[in-house]
């Protein structure tokens, strides 16, 4: 299965029997993100969390304190 990263437009190939390929095939709302973009976003998010100016808006303040 050919998939395209939604951020960098890189085209990758996935095996047809992988769970990710089945999820993308059966649920069109799900999107694919390549591993390099996923790692880059994770690193940037971790750096923003460490600055202390990052706030999770979907959680309560008590949950944010437990996370940090």
PQR file of N, CA, C, O and H, with PARSE charges and radii, in Angstrom:
ATOM      1  N   UNK A   1       0.861  -1.175   0.000 -0.4000 1.5000
ATOM      2  CA  UNK A   1       0.000   0.000   0.000 -0.0000 2.0000
ATOM      3  C   UNK A   1       0.899   1.228   0.000  0.5500 1.7000
ATOM      4  O   UNK A   1       1.841   1.324   0.787 -0.5500 1.4000
ATOM      5  N   UNK A   2       0.600   2.151  -0.881 -0.4000 1.5000
ATOM      6  CA  UNK A   2       1.340   3.411  -0.938 -0.0000 2.0000
ATOM      7  C   UNK A   2       0.633   4.427  -0.055  0.5500 1.7000
ATOM      8  O   UNK A   2      -0.585   4.588  -0.131 -0.5500 1.4000
ATOM      9  H   UNK A   2      -0.165   2.073  -1.520  0.4000 1.0000
ATOM     10  N   UNK A   3       1.403   5.109   0.780 -0.4000 1.5000
ATOM     11  CA  UNK A   3       0.857   6.135   1.663 -0.0000 2.0000
ATOM     12  C   UNK A   3       1.700   7.394   1.534  0.5500 1.7000
ATOM     13  O   UNK A   3       2.880   7.340   1.188 -0.5500 1.4000
ATOM     14  H   UNK A   3       2.392   4.978   0.842  0.4000 1.0000
ATOM     15  N   UNK A   4       1.070   8.526   1.818 -0.4000 1.5000
ATOM     16  CA  UNK A   4       1.736   9.809   1.684 -0.0000 2.0000
ATOM     17  C   UNK A   4       1.664  10.541   3.017  0.5500 1.7000
ATOM     18  O   UNK A   4       0.592  10.638   3.614 -0.5500 1.4000
ATOM     19  H   UNK A   4       0.111   8.569   2.099  0.4000 1.0000
ATOM     20  N   UNK A   5       2.783  11.051   3.481 -0.4000 1.5000
ATOM     21  CA  UNK A   5       2.847  11.794   4.733 -0.0000 2.0000
ATOM     22  C   UNK A   5       2.094  13.112   4.564  0.5500 1.7000
ATOM     23  O   UNK A   5       2.247  13.805   3.558 -0.5500 1.4000
ATOM     24  H   UNK A   5       3.654  10.973   2.996  0.4000 1.0000
ATOM     25  N   UNK A   6       1.281  13.444   5.563 -0.4000 1.5000
ATOM     26  CA  UNK A   6       0.468  14.655   5.472 -0.0000 2.0000
ATOM     27  C   UNK A   6       1.292  15.920   5.692  0.5500 1.7000
ATOM     28  O   UNK A   6       0.826  17.013   5.370 -0.5500 1.4000
ATOM     29  H   UNK A   6       1.156  12.880   6.380  0.4000 1.0000
ATOM     30  N   UNK A   7       2.499  15.800   6.228 -0.4000 1.5000
ATOM     31  CA  UNK A   7       3.322  16.979   6.512 -0.0000 2.0000
ATOM     32  C   UNK A   7       4.351  17.231   5.417  0.5500 1.7000
ATOM     33  O   UNK A   7       4.423  18.333   4.872 -0.5500 1.4000
ATOM     34  H   UNK A   7       2.877  14.913   6.489  0.4000 1.0000
ATOM     35  N   UNK A   8       5.152  16.207   5.092 -0.4000 1.5000
ATOM     36  CA  UNK A   8       6.249  16.416   4.148 -0.0000 2.0000
ATOM     37  C   UNK A   8       5.975  15.862   2.752  0.5500 1.7000
ATOM     38  O   UNK A   8       6.810  16.018   1.861 -0.5500 1.4000
ATOM     39  H   UNK A   8       5.093  15.313   5.535  0.4000 1.0000
ATOM     40  N   UNK A   9       4.828  15.222   2.541 -0.4000 1.5000
ATOM     41  CA  UNK A   9       4.419  14.662   1.248 -0.0000 2.0000
ATOM     42  C   UNK A   9       5.346  13.568   0.733  0.5500 1.7000
ATOM     43  O   UNK A   9       5.407  13.318  -0.470 -0.5500 1.4000
ATOM     44  H   UNK A   9       4.150  15.096   3.264  0.4000 1.0000
ATOM     45  N   UNK A  10       6.060  12.920   1.634 -0.4000 1.5000
ATOM     46  CA  UNK A  10       6.909  11.796   1.259 -0.0000 2.0000
ATOM     47  C   UNK A  10       6.037  10.565   1.064  0.5500 1.7000
ATOM     48  O   UNK A  10       5.136  10.309   1.863 -0.5500 1.4000
ATOM     49  H   UNK A  10       6.011  13.123   2.612  0.4000 1.0000
ATOM     50  N   UNK A  11       6.295   9.810   0.022 -0.4000 1.5000
ATOM     51  CA  UNK A  11       5.519   8.602  -0.267 -0.0000 2.0000
ATOM     52  C   UNK A  11       6.277   7.395   0.257  0.5500 1.7000
ATOM     53  O   UNK A  11       7.439   7.182  -0.089 -0.5500 1.4000
ATOM     54  H   UNK A  11       7.027  10.017  -0.627  0.4000 1.0000
ATOM     55  N   UNK A  12       5.612   6.603   1.097 -0.4000 1.5000
ATOM     56  CA  UNK A  12       6.173   5.378   1.656 -0.0000 2.0000
ATOM     57  C   UNK A  12       5.324   4.198   1.228  0.5500 1.7000
ATOM     58  O   UNK A  12       4.208   4.355   0.732 -0.5500 1.4000
ATOM     59  H   UNK A  12       4.668   6.776   1.378  0.4000 1.0000
ATOM     60  N   UNK A  13       5.880   3.010   1.431 -0.4000 1.5000
ATOM     61  CA  UNK A  13       5.156   1.784   1.127 -0.0000 2.0000
ATOM     62  C   UNK A  13       4.955   1.001   2.420  0.5500 1.7000
ATOM     63  O   UNK A  13       5.902   0.779   3.174 -0.5500 1.4000
ATOM     64  H   UNK A  13       6.786   2.883   1.833  0.4000 1.0000
ATOM     65  N   UNK A  14       3.726   0.590   2.668 -0.4000 1.5000
ATOM     66  CA  UNK A  14       3.389  -0.231   3.827 -0.0000 2.0000
ATOM     67  C   UNK A  14       2.924  -1.598   3.339  0.5500 1.7000
ATOM     68  O   UNK A  14       2.295  -1.719   2.287 -0.5500 1.4000
ATOM     69  H   UNK A  14       2.957   0.771   2.055  0.4000 1.0000
ATOM     70  N   UNK A  15       3.243  -2.613   4.116 -0.4000 1.5000
ATOM     71  CA  UNK A  15       2.719  -3.941   3.811 -0.0000 2.0000
ATOM     72  C   UNK A  15       1.200  -3.921   3.961  0.5500 1.7000
ATOM     73  O   UNK A  15       0.676  -3.237   4.840 -0.5500 1.4000
ATOM     74  H   UNK A  15       3.753  -2.515   4.970  0.4000 1.0000
ATOM     75  N   UNK A  16       0.500  -4.650   3.127 -0.4000 1.5000
ATOM     76  CA  UNK A  16      -0.966  -4.630   3.146 -0.0000 2.0000
ATOM     77  C   UNK A  16      -1.560  -5.221   4.409  0.5500 1.7000
ATOM     78  O   UNK A  16      -2.681  -4.877   4.786 -0.5500 1.4000
ATOM     79  H   UNK A  16       0.926  -5.205   2.413  0.4000 1.0000
ATOM     80  N   UNK A  17      -0.820  -6.115   5.076 -0.4000 1.5000
ATOM     81  CA  UNK A  17      -1.396  -6.794   6.240 -0.0000 2.0000
ATOM     82  C   UNK A  17      -1.018  -6.138   7.572  0.5500 1.7000
ATOM     83  O   UNK A  17      -1.346  -6.684   8.625 -0.5500 1.4000
ATOM     84  H   UNK A  17       0.090  -6.395   4.770  0.4000 1.0000
ATOM     85  N   UNK A  18      -0.353  -5.006   7.561 -0.4000 1.5000
ATOM     86  CA  UNK A  18      -0.033  -4.298   8.801 -0.0000 2.0000
ATOM     87  C   UNK A  18      -1.287  -3.648   9.382  0.5500 1.7000
ATOM     88  O   UNK A  18      -2.166  -3.222   8.633 -0.5500 1.4000
ATOM     89  H   UNK A  18      -0.086  -4.562   6.705  0.4000 1.0000
ATOM     90  N   UNK A  19      -1.379  -3.569  10.713 -0.4000 1.5000
ATOM     91  CA  UNK A  19      -2.547  -2.921  11.319 -0.0000 2.0000
ATOM     92  C   UNK A  19      -2.724  -1.463  10.890  0.5500 1.7000
ATOM     93  O   UNK A  19      -3.854  -1.003  10.722 -0.5500 1.4000
ATOM     94  H   UNK A  19      -0.665  -3.915  11.322  0.4000 1.0000
ATOM     95  N   UNK A  20      -1.629  -0.737  10.713 -0.4000 1.5000
ATOM     96  CA  UNK A  20      -1.722   0.654  10.284 -0.0000 2.0000
ATOM     97  C   UNK A  20      -2.321   0.748   8.882  0.5500 1.7000
ATOM     98  O   UNK A  20      -3.149   1.621   8.621 -0.5500 1.4000
ATOM     99  H   UNK A  20      -0.711  -1.110  10.850  0.4000 1.0000
ATOM    100  N   UNK A  21      -1.913  -0.135   7.987 -0.4000 1.5000
ATOM    101  CA  UNK A  21      -2.458  -0.133   6.625 -0.0000 2.0000
ATOM    102  C   UNK A  21      -3.951  -0.446   6.641  0.5500 1.7000
ATOM    103  O   UNK A  21      -4.723   0.161   5.899 -0.5500 1.4000
ATOM    104  H   UNK A  21      -1.241  -0.845   8.200  0.4000 1.0000
ATOM    105  N   UNK A  22      -4.351  -1.380   7.474 -0.4000 1.5000
ATOM    106  CA  UNK A  22      -5.774  -1.722   7.564 -0.0000 2.0000
ATOM    107  C   UNK A  22      -6.576  -0.552   8.123  0.5500 1.7000
ATOM    108  O   UNK A  22      -7.687  -0.287   7.662 -0.5500 1.4000
ATOM    109  H   UNK A  22      -3.723  -1.873   8.077  0.4000 1.0000
ATOM    110  N   UNK A  23      -6.016   0.158   9.125 -0.4000 1.5000
ATOM    111  CA  UNK A  23      -6.703   1.297   9.710 -0.0000 2.0000
ATOM    112  C   UNK A  23      -6.863   2.415   8.679  0.5500 1.7000
ATOM    113  O   UNK A  23      -7.922   3.037   8.589 -0.5500 1.4000
ATOM    114  H   UNK A  23      -5.114  -0.057   9.499  0.4000 1.0000
ATOM    115  N   UNK A  24      -5.809   2.666   7.904 -0.4000 1.5000
ATOM    116  CA  UNK A  24      -5.879   3.715   6.893 -0.0000 2.0000
ATOM    117  C   UNK A  24      -6.853   3.351   5.774  0.5500 1.7000
ATOM    118  O   UNK A  24      -7.527   4.222   5.223 -0.5500 1.4000
ATOM    119  H   UNK A  24      -4.949   2.161   7.977  0.4000 1.0000
ATOM    120  N   UNK A  25      -6.923   2.089   5.451 -0.4000 1.5000
ATOM    121  CA  UNK A  25      -7.800   1.643   4.381 -0.0000 2.0000
ATOM    122  C   UNK A  25      -9.274   1.673   4.804  0.5500 1.7000
ATOM    123  O   UNK A  25     -10.137   2.046   4.009 -0.5500 1.4000
ATOM    124  H   UNK A  25      -6.376   1.382   5.899  0.4000 1.0000
ATOM    125  N   UNK A  26      -9.562   1.288   6.041 -0.4000 1.5000
ATOM    126  CA  UNK A  26     -10.944   1.167   6.495 -0.0000 2.0000
ATOM    127  C   UNK A  26     -11.513   2.445   7.085  0.5500 1.7000
ATOM    128  O   UNK A  26     -12.732   2.614   7.125 -0.5500 1.4000
ATOM    129  H   UNK A  26      -8.861   0.985   6.687  0.4000 1.0000
ATOM    130  N   UNK A  27     -10.671   3.334   7.536 -0.4000 1.5000
ATOM    131  CA  UNK A  27     -11.139   4.585   8.141 -0.0000 2.0000
ATOM    132  C   UNK A  27     -10.437   5.759   7.466  0.5500 1.7000
ATOM    133  O   UNK A  27      -9.336   6.133   7.871 -0.5500 1.4000
ATOM    134  H   UNK A  27      -9.681   3.197   7.504  0.4000 1.0000
ATOM    135  N   UNK A  28     -11.048   6.339   6.456 -0.4000 1.5000
ATOM    136  CA  UNK A  28     -10.375   7.398   5.685 -0.0000 2.0000
ATOM    137  C   UNK A  28     -10.050   8.654   6.484  0.5500 1.7000
ATOM    138  O   UNK A  28      -9.231   9.460   6.042 -0.5500 1.4000
ATOM    139  H   UNK A  28     -11.942   6.036   6.127  0.4000 1.0000
ATOM    140  N   UNK A  29     -10.664   8.843   7.639 -0.4000 1.5000
ATOM    141  CA  UNK A  29     -10.385  10.040   8.433 -0.0000 2.0000
ATOM    142  C   UNK A  29      -8.976   9.983   9.036  0.5500 1.7000
ATOM    143  O   UNK A  29      -8.396  11.028   9.335 -0.5500 1.4000
ATOM    144  H   UNK A  29     -11.329   8.188   7.998  0.4000 1.0000
ATOM    145  N   UNK A  30      -8.425   8.795   9.217 -0.4000 1.5000
ATOM    146  CA  UNK A  30      -7.075   8.655   9.758 -0.0000 2.0000
ATOM    147  C   UNK A  30      -6.057   9.039   8.691  0.5500 1.7000
ATOM    148  O   UNK A  30      -6.248   8.746   7.510 -0.5500 1.4000
ATOM    149  H   UNK A  30      -8.896   7.947   8.974  0.4000 1.0000
ATOM    150  N   UNK A  31      -4.990   9.686   9.103 -0.4000 1.5000
ATOM    151  CA  UNK A  31      -3.956  10.123   8.176 -0.0000 2.0000
ATOM    152  C   UNK A  31      -2.632   9.484   8.547  0.5500 1.7000
ATOM    153  O   UNK A  31      -2.449   9.013   9.670 -0.5500 1.4000
ATOM    154  H   UNK A  31      -4.835   9.924  10.062  0.4000 1.0000
ATOM    155  N   UNK A  32      -1.706   9.471   7.593 -0.4000 1.5000
ATOM    156  CA  UNK A  32      -0.388   8.860   7.784 -0.0000 2.0000
ATOM    157  C   UNK A  32       0.652   9.954   7.984  0.5500 1.7000
ATOM    158  O   UNK A  32       0.640  10.975   7.297 -0.5500 1.4000
ATOM    159  H   UNK A  32      -1.854   9.854   6.681  0.4000 1.0000
ATOM    160  N   UNK A  33       1.555   9.723   8.942 -0.4000 1.5000
ATOM    161  CA  UNK A  33       2.671  10.615   9.175 -0.0000 2.0000
ATOM    162  C   UNK A  33       3.936   9.761   9.200  0.5500 1.7000
ATOM    163  O   UNK A  33       3.996   8.770   9.928 -0.5500 1.4000
ATOM    164  H   UNK A  33       1.565   8.894   9.501  0.4000 1.0000
ATOM    165  N   UNK A  34       4.942  10.131   8.417 -0.4000 1.5000
ATOM    166  CA  UNK A  34       6.169   9.339   8.353 -0.0000 2.0000
ATOM    167  C   UNK A  34       6.910   9.391   9.691  0.5500 1.7000
ATOM    168  O   UNK A  34       6.653  10.259  10.525 -0.5500 1.4000
ATOM    169  H   UNK A  34       4.893  10.936   7.826  0.4000 1.0000
ATOM    170  N   UNK A  35       7.812   8.468   9.875 -0.4000 1.5000
ATOM    171  CA  UNK A  35       8.520   8.342  11.144 -0.0000 2.0000
ATOM    172  C   UNK A  35       9.393   9.558  11.442  0.5500 1.7000
ATOM    173  O   UNK A  35       9.494   9.974  12.596 -0.5500 1.4000
ATOM    174  H   UNK A  35       8.022   7.763   9.198  0.4000 1.0000
ATOM    175  N   UNK A  36      10.024  10.132  10.417 -0.4000 1.5000
ATOM    176  CA  UNK A  36      10.888  11.297  10.655 -0.0000 2.0000
ATOM    177  C   UNK A  36      10.065  12.506  11.113  0.5500 1.7000
ATOM    178  O   UNK A  36      10.502  13.245  11.994 -0.5500 1.4000
ATOM    179  H   UNK A  36       9.942   9.794   9.480  0.4000 1.0000
ATOM    180  N   UNK A  37       8.897  12.714  10.536 -0.4000 1.5000
ATOM    181  CA  UNK A  37       8.034  13.822  10.974 -0.0000 2.0000
ATOM    182  C   UNK A  37       7.495  13.556  12.368  0.5500 1.7000
ATOM    183  O   UNK A  37       7.400  14.474  13.183 -0.5500 1.4000
ATOM    184  H   UNK A  37       8.541  12.113   9.820  0.4000 1.0000
ATOM    185  N   UNK A  38       7.144  12.320  12.648 -0.4000 1.5000
ATOM    186  CA  UNK A  38       6.627  11.961  13.970 -0.0000 2.0000
ATOM    187  C   UNK A  38       7.682  12.219  15.042  0.5500 1.7000
ATOM    188  O   UNK A  38       7.365  12.778  16.092 -0.5500 1.4000
ATOM    189  H   UNK A  38       7.221  11.574  11.987  0.4000 1.0000
ATOM    190  N   UNK A  39       8.928  11.823  14.795 -0.4000 1.5000
ATOM    191  CA  UNK A  39      10.013  12.046  15.761 -0.0000 2.0000
ATOM    192  C   UNK A  39      10.294  13.534  15.945  0.5500 1.7000
ATOM    193  O   UNK A  39      10.525  13.988  17.066 -0.5500 1.4000
ATOM    194  H   UNK A  39       9.186  11.369  13.942  0.4000 1.0000
ATOM    195  N   UNK A  40      10.275  14.297  14.847 -0.4000 1.5000
ATOM    196  CA  UNK A  40      10.551  15.726  14.911 -0.0000 2.0000
ATOM    197  C   UNK A  40       9.489  16.444  15.745  0.5500 1.7000
ATOM    198  O   UNK A  40       9.819  17.312  16.552 -0.5500 1.4000
ATOM    199  H   UNK A  40      10.088  13.928  13.936  0.4000 1.0000
ATOM    200  N   UNK A  41       8.231  16.091  15.558 -0.4000 1.5000
ATOM    201  CA  UNK A  41       7.150  16.706  16.326 -0.0000 2.0000
ATOM    202  C   UNK A  41       7.252  16.311  17.799  0.5500 1.7000
ATOM    203  O   UNK A  41       7.012  17.138  18.679 -0.5500 1.4000
ATOM    204  H   UNK A  41       7.962  15.385  14.902  0.4000 1.0000
ATOM    205  N   UNK A  42       7.604  15.061  18.073 -0.4000 1.5000
ATOM    206  CA  UNK A  42       7.757  14.614  19.457 -0.0000 2.0000
ATOM    207  C   UNK A  42       8.887  15.369  20.156  0.5500 1.7000
ATOM    208  O   UNK A  42       8.741  15.760  21.314 -0.5500 1.4000
ATOM    209  H   UNK A  42       7.800  14.389  17.359  0.4000 1.0000
ATOM    210  N   UNK A  43      10.003  15.576  19.470 -0.4000 1.5000
ATOM    211  CA  UNK A  43      11.123  16.314  20.057 -0.0000 2.0000
ATOM    212  C   UNK A  43      10.752  17.776  20.306  0.5500 1.7000
ATOM    213  O   UNK A  43      11.079  18.330  21.356 -0.5500 1.4000
ATOM    214  H   UNK A  43      10.121  15.258  18.529  0.4000 1.0000
ATOM    215  N   UNK A  44      10.077  18.393  19.353 -0.4000 1.5000
ATOM    216  CA  UNK A  44       9.674  19.804  19.523 -0.0000 2.0000
ATOM    217  C   UNK A  44       8.675  19.948  20.658  0.5500 1.7000
ATOM    218  O   UNK A  44       8.740  20.917  21.414 -0.5500 1.4000
ATOM    219  H   UNK A  44       9.812  17.943  18.501  0.4000 1.0000
ATOM    220  N   UNK A  45       7.758  19.009  20.792 -0.4000 1.5000
ATOM    221  CA  UNK A  45       6.775  19.062  21.868 -0.0000 2.0000
ATOM    222  C   UNK A  45       7.459  18.888  23.221  0.5500 1.7000
ATOM    223  O   UNK A  45       7.141  19.597  24.176 -0.5500 1.4000
ATOM    224  H   UNK A  45       7.705  18.221  20.177  0.4000 1.0000
ATOM    225  N   UNK A  46       8.399  17.943  23.301 -0.4000 1.5000
ATOM    226  CA  UNK A  46       9.125  17.741  24.553 -0.0000 2.0000
ATOM    227  C   UNK A  46       9.913  18.991  24.930  0.5500 1.7000
ATOM    228  O   UNK A  46       9.985  19.343  26.107 -0.5500 1.4000
ATOM    229  H   UNK A  46       8.656  17.367  22.525  0.4000 1.0000
ATOM    230  N   UNK A  47      10.497  19.658  23.955 -0.4000 1.5000
ATOM    231  CA  UNK A  47      11.245  20.893  24.230 -0.0000 2.0000
ATOM    232  C   UNK A  47      10.306  21.994  24.716  0.5500 1.7000
ATOM    233  O   UNK A  47      10.671  22.761  25.606 -0.5500 1.4000
ATOM    234  H   UNK A  47      10.438  19.373  22.999  0.4000 1.0000
ATOM    235  N   UNK A  48       9.108  22.086  24.149 -0.4000 1.5000
ATOM    236  CA  UNK A  48       8.148  23.093  24.591 -0.0000 2.0000
ATOM    237  C   UNK A  48       7.647  22.795  25.998  0.5500 1.7000
ATOM    238  O   UNK A  48       7.426  23.719  26.782 -0.5500 1.4000
ATOM    239  H   UNK A  48       8.811  21.463  23.426  0.4000 1.0000
ATOM    240  N   UNK A  49       7.465  21.526  26.328 -0.4000 1.5000
ATOM    241  CA  UNK A  49       7.028  21.157  27.678 -0.0000 2.0000
ATOM    242  C   UNK A  49       8.080  21.552  28.701  0.5500 1.7000
ATOM    243  O   UNK A  49       7.743  22.025  29.786 -0.5500 1.4000
ATOM    244  H   UNK A  49       7.645  20.776  25.691  0.4000 1.0000
ATOM    245  N   UNK A  50       9.358  21.362  28.365 -0.4000 1.5000
ATOM    246  CA  UNK A  50      10.446  21.677  29.289 -0.0000 2.0000
ATOM    247  C   UNK A  50      10.565  23.179  29.564  0.5500 1.7000
ATOM    248  O   UNK A  50      11.092  23.564  30.608 -0.5500 1.4000
ATOM    249  H   UNK A  50       9.632  20.977  27.484  0.4000 1.0000
ATOM    250  N   UNK A  51      10.094  24.027  28.666 -0.4000 1.5000
ATOM    251  CA  UNK A  51      10.194  25.463  28.894 -0.0000 2.0000
ATOM    252  C   UNK A  51       9.249  25.923  29.994  0.5500 1.7000
ATOM    253  O   UNK A  51       9.484  26.956  30.620 -0.5500 1.4000
ATOM    254  H   UNK A  51       9.665  23.715  27.818  0.4000 1.0000
ATOM    255  N   UNK A  52       8.182  25.166  30.235 -0.4000 1.5000
ATOM    256  CA  UNK A  52       7.232  25.539  31.260 -0.0000 2.0000
ATOM    257  C   UNK A  52       6.105  26.423  30.747  0.5500 1.7000
ATOM    258  O   UNK A  52       5.174  26.723  31.494 -0.5500 1.4000
ATOM    259  H   UNK A  52       7.991  24.327  29.726  0.4000 1.0000
ATOM    260  N   UNK A  53       6.169  26.844  29.498 -0.4000 1.5000
ATOM    261  CA  UNK A  53       5.129  27.688  28.911 -0.0000 2.0000
ATOM    262  C   UNK A  53       4.092  26.876  28.144  0.5500 1.7000
ATOM    263  O   UNK A  53       3.242  27.446  27.460 -0.5500 1.4000
ATOM    264  H   UNK A  53       6.925  26.600  28.891  0.4000 1.0000
ATOM    265  N   UNK A  54       4.153  25.591  28.250 -0.4000 1.5000
ATOM    266  CA  UNK A  54       3.254  24.703  27.511 -0.0000 2.0000
ATOM    267  C   UNK A  54       2.085  24.329  28.403  0.5500 1.7000
ATOM    268  O   UNK A  54       2.277  23.938  29.555 -0.5500 1.4000
ATOM    269  H   UNK A  54       4.844  25.129  28.806  0.4000 1.0000
ATOM    270  N   UNK A  55       0.865  24.450  27.870 -0.4000 1.5000
ATOM    271  CA  UNK A  55      -0.318  24.117  28.660 -0.0000 2.0000
ATOM    272  C   UNK A  55      -1.214  23.185  27.856  0.5500 1.7000
ATOM    273  O   UNK A  55      -1.496  23.445  26.686 -0.5500 1.4000
ATOM    274  H   UNK A  55       0.710  24.768  26.935  0.4000 1.0000
ATOM    275  N   UNK A  56      -1.660  22.102  28.481 -0.4000 1.5000
ATOM    276  CA  UNK A  56      -2.600  21.192  27.863 -0.0000 2.0000
ATOM    277  C   UNK A  56      -4.000  21.745  28.091  0.5500 1.7000
ATOM    278  O   UNK A  56      -4.445  21.813  29.237 -0.5500 1.4000
ATOM    279  H   UNK A  56      -1.431  21.890  29.431  0.4000 1.0000
ATOM    280  N   UNK A  57      -4.690  22.130  27.065 -0.4000 1.5000
ATOM    281  CA  UNK A  57      -6.001  22.754  27.204 -0.0000 2.0000
ATOM    282  C   UNK A  57      -7.128  21.750  27.373  0.5500 1.7000
ATOM    283  O   UNK A  57      -8.234  22.152  27.733 -0.5500 1.4000
ATOM    284  H   UNK A  57      -4.328  22.075  26.134  0.4000 1.0000
ATOM    285  N   UNK A  58      -6.906  20.486  27.135 -0.4000 1.5000
ATOM    286  CA  UNK A  58      -7.953  19.489  27.281 -0.0000 2.0000
ATOM    287  C   UNK A  58      -7.955  18.844  28.656  0.5500 1.7000
ATOM    288  O   UNK A  58      -8.769  17.955  28.905 -0.5500 1.4000
ATOM    289  H   UNK A  58      -6.007  20.160  26.842  0.4000 1.0000
ATOM    290  N   UNK A  59      -7.095  19.249  29.537 -0.4000 1.5000
ATOM    291  CA  UNK A  59      -7.015  18.660  30.864 -0.0000 2.0000
ATOM    292  C   UNK A  59      -7.234  19.730  31.919  0.5500 1.7000
ATOM    293  O   UNK A  59      -7.295  20.923  31.618 -0.5500 1.4000
ATOM    294  H   UNK A  59      -6.434  19.972  29.335  0.4000 1.0000
ATOM    295  N   UNK A  60      -7.350  19.285  33.145 -0.4000 1.5000
ATOM    296  CA  UNK A  60      -7.494  20.227  34.243 -0.0000 2.0000
ATOM    297  C   UNK A  60      -6.116  20.653  34.730  0.5500 1.7000
ATOM    298  O   UNK A  60      -5.109  20.039  34.376 -0.5500 1.4000
ATOM    299  H   UNK A  60      -7.300  18.317  33.389  0.4000 1.0000
ATOM    300  N   UNK A  61      -6.074  21.677  35.522 -0.4000 1.5000
ATOM    301  CA  UNK A  61      -4.811  22.189  36.043 -0.0000 2.0000
ATOM    302  C   UNK A  61      -4.134  21.153  36.931  0.5500 1.7000
ATOM    303  O   UNK A  61      -2.908  21.043  36.921 -0.5500 1.4000
ATOM    304  H   UNK A  61      -6.892  22.175  35.809  0.4000 1.0000
ATOM    305  N   UNK A  62      -4.911  20.390  37.700 -0.4000 1.5000
ATOM    306  CA  UNK A  62      -4.342  19.364  38.574 -0.0000 2.0000
ATOM    307  C   UNK A  62      -3.671  18.260  37.756  0.5500 1.7000
ATOM    308  O   UNK A  62      -2.622  17.749  38.147 -0.5500 1.4000
ATOM    309  H   UNK A  62      -5.907  20.479  37.708  0.4000 1.0000
ATOM    310  N   UNK A  63      -4.264  17.897  36.639 -0.4000 1.5000
ATOM    311  CA  UNK A  63      -3.671  16.877  35.782 -0.0000 2.0000
ATOM    312  C   UNK A  63      -2.377  17.377  35.147  0.5500 1.7000
ATOM    313  O   UNK A  63      -1.425  16.615  34.984 -0.5500 1.4000
ATOM    314  H   UNK A  63      -5.117  18.313  36.322  0.4000 1.0000
ATOM    315  N   UNK A  64      -2.346  18.682  34.784 -0.4000 1.5000
ATOM    316  CA  UNK A  64      -1.125  19.259  34.231 -0.0000 2.0000
ATOM    317  C   UNK A  64       0.004  19.209  35.248  0.5500 1.7000
ATOM    318  O   UNK A  64       1.141  18.909  34.885 -0.5500 1.4000
ATOM    319  H   UNK A  64      -3.119  19.301  34.916  0.4000 1.0000
ATOM    320  N   UNK A  65      -0.287  19.499  36.523 -0.4000 1.5000
ATOM    321  CA  UNK A  65       0.748  19.462  37.557 -0.0000 2.0000
ATOM    322  C   UNK A  65       1.267  18.051  37.744  0.5500 1.7000
ATOM    323  O   UNK A  65       2.463  17.868  37.967 -0.5500 1.4000
ATOM    324  H   UNK A  65      -1.211  19.743  36.817  0.4000 1.0000
ATOM    325  N   UNK A  66       0.406  17.049  37.661 -0.4000 1.5000
ATOM    326  CA  UNK A  66       0.840  15.671  37.791 -0.0000 2.0000
ATOM    327  C   UNK A  66       1.728  15.249  36.613  0.5500 1.7000
ATOM    328  O   UNK A  66       2.653  14.454  36.779 -0.5500 1.4000
ATOM    329  H   UNK A  66      -0.566  17.198  37.481  0.4000 1.0000
ATOM    330  N   UNK A  67       1.437  15.792  35.420 -0.4000 1.5000
ATOM    331  CA  UNK A  67       2.210  15.422  34.243 -0.0000 2.0000
ATOM    332  C   UNK A  67       3.618  16.000  34.298  0.5500 1.7000
ATOM    333  O   UNK A  67       4.585  15.330  33.934 -0.5500 1.4000
ATOM    334  H   UNK A  67       0.685  16.438  35.285  0.4000 1.0000
ATOM    335  N   UNK A  68       3.731  17.232  34.748 -0.4000 1.5000
ATOM    336  CA  UNK A  68       5.040  17.901  34.765 -0.0000 2.0000
ATOM    337  C   UNK A  68       5.727  17.508  36.018  0.5500 1.7000
ATOM    338  O   UNK A  68       6.851  17.942  36.267 -0.5500 1.4000
ATOM    339  H   UNK A  68       2.946  17.776  35.044  0.4000 1.0000
TER
END
